[in-house]
């Protein structure tokens, strides 16, 4: 199972759960619209610790509700 497939399965069972997907294949996923409505934050590998912290903060804020 690919990461986008796993994210879709998780989102189907737990729609309110924020999902951060880390991938080296972001262009492919963005091009075919696979991530729309499934992934809350996309991290493109390689990523820095600051980018990871930003991603976690973006899905952990109360304003997200």
C-alpha positions as CSV (number, residue, x, y, z in Angstrom):
1,X,0.0,0.0,0.0
2,X,1.3,3.4,-1.0
3,X,1.3,6.4,1.4
4,X,-1.6,8.1,-0.4
5,X,-3.7,4.9,-0.3
6,X,-3.0,4.6,3.5
7,X,-3.9,8.2,4.0
8,X,-7.2,7.7,2.1
9,X,-8.1,4.6,4.2
10,X,-7.3,6.5,7.4
11,X,-9.3,9.5,6.4
12,X,-12.3,7.3,5.5
13,X,-12.4,5.7,8.9
14,X,-11.4,8.9,10.9
15,X,-12.3,12.0,8.8
16,X,-11.4,14.5,11.6
17,X,-7.9,13.0,12.1
18,X,-5.3,15.3,10.5
19,X,-2.8,13.6,8.1
20,X,0.7,14.7,7.3
21,X,2.1,12.9,4.3
22,X,5.9,12.8,3.8
23,X,6.8,11.8,0.2
24,X,9.4,12.1,-2.5
25,X,6.7,11.8,-5.1
26,X,4.7,15.0,-4.5
27,X,4.6,16.1,-8.1
28,X,2.9,12.8,-9.2
29,X,0.4,13.0,-6.3
30,X,-0.4,16.7,-6.9
31,X,-0.8,16.2,-10.7
32,X,-3.5,13.6,-10.4
33,X,-5.3,15.2,-7.5
34,X,-4.9,12.2,-5.2
35,X,-4.4,14.3,-2.1
36,X,-7.4,16.6,-2.4
37,X,-9.4,16.4,0.8
38,X,-7.2,13.6,2.2
39,X,-3.9,15.1,3.3
40,X,-3.8,18.1,5.6
41,X,-0.2,18.9,5.1
42,X,2.3,17.6,2.5
43,X,6.0,17.3,3.3
44,X,8.4,16.8,0.4
45,X,11.4,14.7,1.2
46,X,14.0,15.7,2.1
47,X,12.6,18.1,4.6
48,X,14.1,20.0,7.5
49,X,13.2,19.7,11.2
50,X,11.7,23.2,10.9
51,X,9.4,22.1,8.1
52,X,8.3,19.1,10.2
53,X,7.6,21.4,13.1
54,X,5.6,23.7,10.9
55,X,3.6,20.8,9.5
56,X,2.7,19.5,13.0
57,X,1.8,23.0,14.2
58,X,-0.4,23.6,11.2
59,X,-2.6,20.5,12.0
60,X,-2.4,20.8,15.8
61,X,-3.9,24.3,16.1
62,X,-7.4,24.7,17.6
63,X,-8.3,27.0,14.7
64,X,-8.3,23.9,12.4
65,X,-11.7,22.8,13.7
